[in-house]
Amino acid sequence: MQEAFDFSTYARQVRQVAGTLMSSGGNAAEISGRMHLLTVAMERDLVRFGGSSDASRVACGPGCGACCVLNVAVLFPEAVAITWFLQRRLSGEELDKLRVRLQELLRKTRWLDDEERLFLREPCAFLDKQGNCMIHIVRPLMCRAISSTDAEACRDAIAMVPLNGAPTVEMNLFQKNLVDTVFCELGKTLEDLGLDHRPRRLSSAVLTLLADPELISSFVSGETVPIH
């Protein structure tokens, strides 16, 4: 049952799996594949231990994007997987347009803290014109952690934050705790392996990797990756 789930044991299991996956170095394709394996295992555990009733109550879906106005932290392997996906999926022209959107988003949000970023309500650069996430299949762990049982309440909460009157949004706390555990243990694993384990902002990390894919070699070599 969900109430009896042992997160401490799960954290140790995640650390063991992540250590096996991330200890072999590799190129963009290999790192992306390992992140895929870790994410698939996590999603499987959400279904297995989270309860079907909780999953059925989640109202998040294509075209919502209400919460996609937040700072999103990613670990370097996540950024590699997202960038690799984009390079394989988008044309050169589409990538150029994405770079422009990322640069513009960074110009507006680089120095904003989480609360200021929320007040600005500037949408994520990875949302298309219909409000769909173009990287949904490889979206960051922190995006996977967030859910809402009421899409309208979620939109109202975002809109009311500047007025200090935001209503409470009910979310799947088991999902959030499980995904947070995976994110934290992946970061600790990278640190144990002597790899850059600092969380970076999603837009900065992807834009930097699009400009300089050789940074993957620096990461694998244990160097600090210069993402700002």
Secondary structure as the mmCIF struct_conf table of DSSP 4:
data_model
#
loop_
_struct_conf.conf_type_id
_struct_conf.id
_struct_conf.beg_label_comp_id
_struct_conf.beg_label_asym_id
_struct_conf.beg_label_seq_id
_struct_conf.end_label_comp_id
_struct_conf.end_label_asym_id
_struct_conf.end_label_seq_id
HELX_RH_3T_P HELX_RH_3T_P1 GLN A 2 ALA A 4
HELX_RH_AL_P HELX_RH_AL_P1 PHE A 7 MET A 22
TURN_TY1_P TURN_TY1_P1 SER A 23 SER A 24
HELX_RH_AL_P HELX_RH_AL_P2 ALA A 28 GLY A 50
HELX_RH_AL_P HELX_RH_AL_P3 SER A 52 ARG A 57
TURN_TY1_P TURN_TY1_P2 PRO A 62 GLY A 63
TURN_TY1_P TURN_TY1_P3 ALA A 66 VAL A 69
BEND BEND1 LEU A 70 LEU A 70
STRN STRN1 ALA A 73 VAL A 74
HELX_RH_AL_P HELX_RH_AL_P4 PHE A 76 ARG A 89
BEND BEND2 LEU A 90 LEU A 90
HELX_RH_AL_P HELX_RH_AL_P5 GLY A 92 THR A 109
TURN_TY1_P TURN_TY1_P4 ARG A 110 TRP A 111
HELX_RH_AL_P HELX_RH_AL_P6 ASP A 114 LEU A 120
TURN_TY1_P TURN_TY1_P5 ARG A 121 ARG A 121
HELX_LH_PP_P HELX_LH_PP_P1 GLU A 122 CYS A 124
TURN_TY1_P TURN_TY1_P6 ALA A 125 PHE A 126
STRN STRN2 LEU A 127 LEU A 127
TURN_TY1_P TURN_TY1_P7 LYS A 129 GLN A 130
BEND BEND3 GLY A 131 GLY A 131
STRN STRN3 CYS A 133 CYS A 133
TURN_TY1_P TURN_TY1_P8 MET A 134 ILE A 135
HELX_RH_3T_P HELX_RH_3T_P2 HIS A 136 VAL A 138
HELX_RH_AL_P HELX_RH_AL_P7 LEU A 141 ALA A 145
BEND BEND4 THR A 149 THR A 149
HELX_RH_AL_P HELX_RH_AL_P8 ALA A 151 MET A 160
HELX_RH_3T_P HELX_RH_3T_P3 VAL A 161 LEU A 163
TURN_TY1_P TURN_TY1_P9 ASN A 164 ASN A 164
HELX_LH_PP_P HELX_LH_PP_P2 ALA A 166 THR A 168
HELX_RH_AL_P HELX_RH_AL_P9 LEU A 173 ASP A 192
TURN_TY1_P TURN_TY1_P10 LEU A 193 GLY A 194
BEND BEND5 LEU A 195 LEU A 195
STRN STRN4 ARG A 200 ARG A 201
HELX_RH_AL_P HELX_RH_AL_P10 LEU A 202 ALA A 211
TURN_TY1_P TURN_TY1_P11 PRO A 213 GLU A 214
HELX_RH_AL_P HELX_RH_AL_P11 LEU A 215 VAL A 220
TURN_TY1_P TURN_TY1_P12 SER A 221 GLY A 222
HELX_LH_PP_P HELX_LH_PP_P3 GLU A 223 VAL A 225
#
